């Protein structure tokens, strides 16, 4: 097959996959059931404009497991002739006429001949993306663009990231352009020593405290307005006021946790301290979720039974507990972002409203 000058590797992360439609590349490569599922959408809603090579690097027993969406239909689709689509698998199989075997030994001889673990010459792959990058390097592709490949923290992808970054390093060393979108998390890190270290000094916490205080003040103003408009009849949907109150509580928690960290640590906050705080917040969130749902359900039952006094009192308690829950959510999110900074990443310091019920 002819070697393309440029390719786009398409993963599943929505943050940057949406920019694939603007890519000017010779070929688009993706993995697993991505193209199969995308083809089932209306054309205007598809994430992938086309696919030239598909990598199904799992055994049939794995990709037909029950957790795979529409696994048996996917297997039948793989078994069809696909003109213009090359499907890489571990080995050639008669069941899948468009598949070709991944050239593992050729790639190993090319990319890993100087890598030694004792007297062993190992390969280093932990994901389909790593195998895709390796083949592109081996083929001599000159430009590799990445879309929907974020290697997000706290998921299985985080465990796969080192090997993918290793492959990107090999590509860079061979003069291949590796291109990621400015919105990508990949390579968005501080330079060790010059721009950051794996702990947070007090001036950084003070800066973030001022940032979150501004967001809290805006959230407070928005919540006050939303409640007033609902109470005077200008707004009809109570959910808008509820959402605004939730956001206010969340940013209140964000400010409070930063105050706590600065009170407890005068000079710097360590990653270990952040992990301890995160565990406390997560435990509190889980406890409060149960309380919130129970209080709401009981208050609604009282109101249906015309026990208005009991219902109002418990509803007020429910609102207070809900605010406490959202405050812990805000605190946890800030801690997670601070932990990312200790990893020398650059998180966006804006919080996301969680679903309470």
Order of alpha helices (4+ residues) and beta strands (2+ residues): beta-alpha-beta-alpha-beta-alpha-alpha-beta-beta-alpha-alpha-beta-alpha-beta-beta-alpha-alpha-beta-alpha-alpha
